[in-house]
Structures are given as C-alpha cells and as structure tokens.
C-alpha cells in the first residue's frame, strides 16, 4: 500500500516571500501521479499542481512549482511571491497510473500554511 | 461547465439514524470517489465508482455503502449512525481513471 507523509503540520510565510512544503511517499510502483491540493476555509479541495512520475521535468503552474525527486520519493511544493489568498491547508496526494488502476487518491495529513502581511 | 455538486451541504442527524448523501459529477465524468475527512484521521478513501461499478472500497464498516447511477450521479449511505461518523464527506469526479480529480464542496455531517 502507498503512504504519503507530510512532516510539517504548519508553516508560516510573509507576503511576497517564498515557502516550500515537504512531502515524501512510499510506493513500489514505477508509474504514478502526484498532486498538491489546496483546501481553504471554504473546505473545497482545489487542485494546485500535478506531476507524472515518468516526466523528469518538474511541473510549474504560475507561482507554484514542484521539486520531484523520484529516487528519493520526495515531492515538495514551492510557492513563490506568497499572497494572503494562499493561506490554506495543503495536501499532497498519490494516485496509481496503472492502466487498470483505480482513481483512488492517498493523501498526506496536510500542512497548514499561514500567510502574514 | 458546472463543477461537482454535493447535496446537502450540511446535515444534522441523531445516533442510530441513517443518512444518504448525493454527488453529481462534472458532465462527462464517469468516475466518482468518496472521501471522509476528520480532524483526527485526515482524508480517508471510502469508495470509487466507474460506470456504475464499484472499483475500489476503503477500510470502512459495512454501514457505509454507495452506488452510482447510469447518469454517473452517486449516492452514499450510512446506516446506524455513530458519533464518530461526524465528518466532512467529499466527493470527487474524474474523466477517467488516473486523471486528476475535481472535488465538490462537501457535505458536513454532524451526528448528535
């Protein structure tokens, strides 16, 4: 079974600064997807960024980028130029990419990101 | 394009009662998954449905059940409610297996 670990329960950053959220995972599969989801106080889970394990290039979406280290099974999220609206709980998630695989997501426990003016 | 719609948004039930939650996926999405979110256990997988078939089930007691209809809408049912069933129940839909999942706003269930 796959596991996802987020070792930082809470992180703080000031507006305009950069912050990195950590995530490690354990799997015996070679092909999979990794995601970062954001859950603001409204409780709706919003997809931030996605990474395919077979791609060596790190995914980037505007101010959000990842550092994907497949051998180390590490998948960190970097948020640049932090904004007040980035304050939320961030979840790292794993999904198998097997052709007959399921859509099941395995989530980490989350990291609460606090952004101060 | 409408997002994932979950109804109701909030629900208060008494121990021993049963409850049915509904999820309408994004149009064209055939995969629907359900998750339970609690402060103590975090996000836990309940079920996954694809084209009316349950493809995967999480480690929950038999009191938790679900189904998917031909229009891809899904329902989950919890019978004989316990206080510990109080949680945010999230539904996610995907175009197909192994693509990104889009979540609804959740149903907040409180059992008293």
Interface residues (C-beta under 8 A of the other chain):
Chain A: X33 X35 X37 X42 X43 X44 X45 X46 X47 X50 X91 X95 X96 X97 X98 X99 X101 X102 X103 X104 X105 X106 X107 X108 X109 X110
Chain B: X31 X33 X35 X42 X43 X45 X48 X50 X55 X56 X58 X88 X90 X92 X94 X97 X98 X99 X100 X101 X102 X103 X104 X105 X106 X108
